[in-house]
Amino acid sequence: MPKSRKHLRAIGIAIAGFTSWVLADVCMKLAGEAALPPNEVVGFIGLTGAIFMVLKALPKGKVRSLWPKHPKVQLCRALMDLVGLYFCVIALNHLPLAVFYVVVFMAPMLIAILASLFLGEHLSRGKIIAVIVGFIGVVIGVDPFHDIARGDWLGCAAALGSTTCFAINVTWLRVITRSESNDSIAFFNGLVQTVGGFSLLVIHAEPISAKTLLILICMGLFCVSGNVANYAALRATTATNVAQFHYTQIIAGALFGYLIWHDVPAVHLIVGAAIIILSGLYIAAHAHKAENVAAVSPR
């Protein structure tokens, strides 16, 4: 396959994966509207992910390889991801999808800052400006100084907590993946989410209707298919190329929000989202340039 076609195919797979994640969030929001506690939603996400990784490893006889080489390190990271997932479920219960994604896309800015602080990655003046501009975009999009209801404040706080946990995890993963496989990380993450979600059923268990069960199954399948598509895209092209299309989630989120909940994005939300996308694309383009320089530099 020609390189250009392979690149375009990878972009298409990445966009399909990001759209699958949006559909998983749609199902998560619908599950919350069905009065399902966050712990049950988290448990189903984890169970689906863990089962998928076992089924993937079973034909190759690599089930034992799913167990991490450094369980304590992975446990700490997985617990952080578990907390982030709880925040995500709470945020989706309180925010329209478009607003949720505006807050969530602070992640590239936070990752750039954390990578500079803890991994020694260079934070140029241009990237610093892009981070500041992106944060301004979030403030404009959320519009915290105009008619924010109490529930919206809770939703925004939960979305910010989820984004912070995600950014810390991504930065941490850059270190963990040096010794742990992607499959092991995905399996152990699902295992911790399953235990962390379903263990709370001893305190309170909400009955699940057939309709809600179908929503939960779809949520898990969309989440897994999004992960698989993302891995496939990353095998075919660079992480920077994939990251540039991550922002299609804002558009897809706004579209599904309108079609299902009739949420019409306000002008300030559209302006804020545009600023965030431009800021994120600048950071991605800067990272792509750095990758190219590193590739041609003598070793």
Phi, psi and omega in degrees: 000131178303151184299321181296318179292322178297321179295315180295322179296318179298321178296317179298317178296319180297315180296320177297320179294316179295323177293324176297320177296322177296318178296325175296320177294324176300314178296322179297319179293319178295322178296322177295323178292337177276013177065028177276129180299148181305325183295326178290322177296313179299317180300318180292322177298313180296317181297317179298315180295317181294316179298318180299316182294324177294314179297327178291321184277336186301311182298333181269358181066032183245027182298319182295333181287350179288336180288133186292153177285330180233080186302321183296318179295314179295325180296317179299316180292319181293325177294322176297319178292325178298315178298317179298323180291320175300314178301320181298314179299317180296317181298318181292337177287341187244342187242148168297153183303317183298317178294319178304314183288330176299316179290317183300328184277021162283347186306311180302325179291315179296321180295320179299318180292313181295321179296326178289319184286318189250339181248359177073017179286139186290131177248097184288170178299320180297319180291324177298316178297319180297320178297315180295315180297320178298319178296320176299321178299321178296316180298317179295316183295316181283328180054065186289350184261012184219107172054047175272120179285163181300318179296325179293322176299316178298316179297317179295320179296319179294319179296321178294320177297317178297317180294320179296315177299319180296315181297318178297318181296315180298316179297318179294323181297330180298335177269315184296323183293352176289336181237343182246144179280158178300319181296319180295318180297314181296317180295311184294325177298314178296322180296315180294320178295322179297311180294315182294332179273308186282339180296333180282356178294338179292337178274312180204129178236122179270129178302142182251122178282168179299321180295315180294322178298319178297319178297317180294320178296315178298320178302312180297318180294319178295320180296314180294316181296326176296318178297315181298316179297320180295317178297318181296319180295320181291334176286333186265340180208181185281160178297326180295318179297321179292317184299329182296338182256005176299332185286353173297342178295327178297317180292313180296321179297317178295321181294310180293326177297323179287317184291323186264315185251001179059035177278118178263117181299132177287164182299318181296329178291318179295316180297314179298318179298319179297318179296318179298316180298314180296319178297314180295321179294325177295315179298318179295318180295323178295319178294322179296319179296319179296322178297318181295320179295317180295327182289328183261352182286146180292149181250000000 
